[in-house]
Each structure stands twice: as C-alpha cells, then as structure tokens.
Amino acid sequence: MTVEAIVFYFFAGLTLLGAVGVITMRNAVQAVLCLVLTFFSAAVLWMLLEAEFLAVTLVLVYVGAVMVLFLFVVMMLDVDYAQLKSGFTKYLPLGIVMALALFGAIYWVIRNEALGEIPEPAKHGADYSNVTVLGKLLYTEYFYAFEVAGVILLVAIIAAISLTFRGRRDRRGQSVPTQHQTSREERLRVVSMESGPRQDAHLQKDTQGKKKRRRKTKKKGDEA
C-alpha cells in the first residue's frame, strides 16, 4: 500500500466519522465542530485529486467563514436540545431509508459493468497548476456563462437588500411639502379651562378652614 492510499483511507475515515458526528452529537456546538472536521478532511481528498482550487476554497470559504458564522449563531441561540432529539428520532427511519438508497445508487454506478471501469485521474507534473487551468477555462470557453452568473448574483444581492431594508425607525427628518399641507386646525388647539379667580377663591376657603381648625385645636389644648 502506497503513502497516497494510506492518506486517502485515513482522511476518508475522518470524513465519515465527522459526518456521523454531525447528526449524532447532542450538543450543537460539537456538531458544528464535527462539520468543520468533515470539510477539512474533504479538502485533503480534493488535494489528492490535484484539485487545489476546490480544496483551498473549501477551507477558506466554508471552514474559515461559514462554519465560524454557524458556530457563533449556535452559541448565541438558546437551542432546545430535547425538541431536536425528539425530531431526530421521529425522522430517523426515513433518513436511514434515504441513506441506503443513496449508497445503493452509488454502488450500482461504480460496479455496473455497462459503464466500464472509471479511469484513474491523469497525473501531472510539479509545474501543473489547477488554478491556472480553471482560470483559463472560465475566461475563455465559459466566459459568457461566468459573467451571466455574476450578474444574476449581483441582481439577487440588490433585490435581497432592497426587500429587507426598512430604514431606521427612530430617524427623524423634515418634510417641507407635508408642512405646507397642514391646516390651521392642526397647528392651533383651543382648550376650555376655568378662570383664575375661582381657583384662587377656592384655595382661599381651604386655607381659612385650615386656620380655623388650628385655632380650635389650640384653644382645646389651652383649656386642658
């Protein structure tokens, strides 16, 4: 067994263990870490196939950005693990059936004699660059398709921002046309209130009554 085969079987086993850990771990943070291990092992397998661009993209984009974002979101959210566990046991038979069907289809494609043997990828020299070949294909043969895909993604980003942006709710601004459309009734409000002298007379009666009560209590204290 060659060193390349040993590296392949080792990281293929890590990929399977990480994928199983994603769906079996009870802690969501540990499940995300297992997914990071799965992506990293898959990147090594891409390196063995001399697809350096896909391997680097898998590590930088998924492991370095998407998974870190998932990890922070999972750590900030209050995940109900009991509900997740109940949902896992509920859909476990369906998941097993789908997994067996998928592996059966893969085995049939690989072992089918009508398709013939799958050729081994051709080996390249040390000066071969997968990124250079991919760049030449994107900007020569698939240039129009690449540009159309970029325009579609740009339109999707602009549409998503315009649909979700509502502006600051506490923002205040001056609208001159709205101010010109206001009427006198909206600017001035007349309130009916009692006149001042009546309130003063009422307060005078209260103060006189308090003074009389104090005098009575003082006289009773002197007599006693």
C-alpha positions, 0 to 999 in steps of 0.5 A: 500500500502506497503513502497516497492510499494510506492518506486517502483511507485515513482522511476518508475515515475522518470524513465519515466519522465527522459526518456521523458526528454531525447528526449524532452529537447532542450538543450543537456546538460539537456538531458544528465542530464535527462539520468543520472536521468533515470539510477539512478532511474533504479538502485533503481528498480534493488535494489528492485529486490535484484539485487545489482550487476546490480544496483551498476554497473549501477551507477558506470559504466554508471552514474559515467563514461559514462554519465560524458564522454557524458556530457563533449563531449556535452559541448565541441561540438558546437551542432546545436540545430535547425538541431536536432529539425528539425530531431526530428520532421521529425522522430517523427511519426515513433518513436511514431509508434515504441513506441506503438508497443513496449508497445503493445508487452509488454502488450500482454506478461504480460496479455496473459493468455497462459503464466500464471501469472509471479511469484513474485521474491523469497525473501531472507534473510539479509545474501543473497548476489547477488554478491556472487551468480553471482560470483559463477555462472560465475566461475563455470557453465559459466566459459568457456563462461566468459573467451571466452568473455574476450578474444574476448574483449581483441582481439577487444581492440588490433585490435581497437588500432592497426587500429587507431594508426598512430604514431606521425607525427612530430617524427623524427628518423634515418634510417641507411639502407635508408642512405646507399641507397642514391646516390651521386646525392642526397647528392651533388647539383651543382648550376650555379651562376655568378662570383664575379667580375661582381657583384662587377663591377656592384655595382661599376657603381651604386655607381659612378652614385650615386656620380655623381648625388650628385655632380650635385645636389650640384653644382645646389644648389651652383649656386642658 
